[in-house]
Amino acid sequence: MTRDVTLVTDEVLGATLSEYNGQGAAVMLRAFAEAEPTLAGFLNENANRVVGKLALAGASRAIVQGVHADLLAAGVLAYLGVRKGAFKVWQDTELGDRLRDLEVTAETPAEADTEETPNQEG
């Protein structure tokens, strides 16, 4: 049986990928952690568990780091795709307004560099 209605269409997934393309796993995870800190922690812990097994099996550091980044990116993009799809379905409703208020986007590297950081001097 094929469903004709889904939250994540090719169009929604493509838009999500375009929005975060080239941002890197760290930027995506930071945006995700702002939106869903509990879910981000869960995803990160599970990715750590998987790459820990790879490391114990003798995988190189580069492979371990690459797999970790790929796992995080896939999980975060799947979540962001579902979120974007839900917004598209509900955009003209009160729930759509709430979803828009919850939207968190990845900041560009330039934005991250211009944020004020607290003075660490004592």
N, C-alpha and C positions, 0 to 999 in steps of 0.2 A: 504494500500500500504506500503510495506517495502522497505526502502532504503538500498542499498548495499554498499554505500560509506558514511562514516562519518569521522569526524575529531577525535572523541574520541571513540576509540575501547576499548574492554576489556583489550587488551595489553597496550594501552596508559594509561588508567585509573589505571591499576595495577602498572605500572612503576611510575606514579605520586604518588600514595599512598605509594609505597615502598620508594620513595625518601624522603617523608615528614613524614613517619610513626614514631611516638614517638617524633616528634619535638615539639609538643604542639602548641596550637592556637596562642600564642604570637609570636613565631618564624615564623610561616607561614604568619601571618598578616604583620610582619615586612618585610619579603621578598616580599610579595604582594605589600605593600605600596611603596617599592623602585621601583617596576616595574610599578605600576599603582596607583599613589597617589590619584587621583580623584575617581577612582572606589573603592579603599580601604576605603576611607572616606564614600562613599555612602553605602557600605556594612555595615560598622561599625555603622553608624547612624540608618540604618534600623534594625540591630540586637538589638541596644539599645532600639528602639521603641518597638520591640516585647517583650523583657524581662522586659521593664518598665510596660507593660500591665500585665505580669505575676506577677510582684512584687505588683502592685496595687490590683490584685486579691487575694493576700495573699500567693503566693508561697514563699517557704523558700529561704534564701540567696543561699544555695548550689544548689538548682534547678535553680534559676535565673542565677547563674554563669555558671552552666553546659550547660544550653540551649544556653546562649550567646556564649560560646566556640564552641558548636556544630554547631550553625548557621554560625559562622565565618569560621570554618574549612570546612564546606560543600561548602560555596560560594568560598572560596579561592581554594580549591581542584578542583572545577568545572572549574574555570578560568584557573588554571595551567594545567589541563587536555586538555582544548581547545588549549592553547598555545603550549603544547608539541605535540598535534596532528597536529597543523598547521605546526610546524617545520618539523615533519615527512613527511608531504605531500610535503613541499617546500624545503627540505634539500639540494637538488642538484641544486638549482637555486640561482640567485642573491638575491631574496627575502629571501631564506633560510639563506644566510649569514647575512642579516640584522636581521632576527629573532634570530639567534645565538648570535649576538652582544647585543641584548636586554635581553638575558636570565639572570635571577636573581635566584640564588638558596639560600635556607636557609643556614645560617651559623650554624655550630655546636656550642653548648654551650662553648666549649673550645676556639673557634675562637672569640666568643663574649667577653669572659673574657680577651683575650689578646689584644683587640683593645685599642689604646691609648685614654684616656679620658682627656679633658682639665682640667688644674689645676683651681679649683674654689676659691683658696685662694686669698684674696685681699691684 
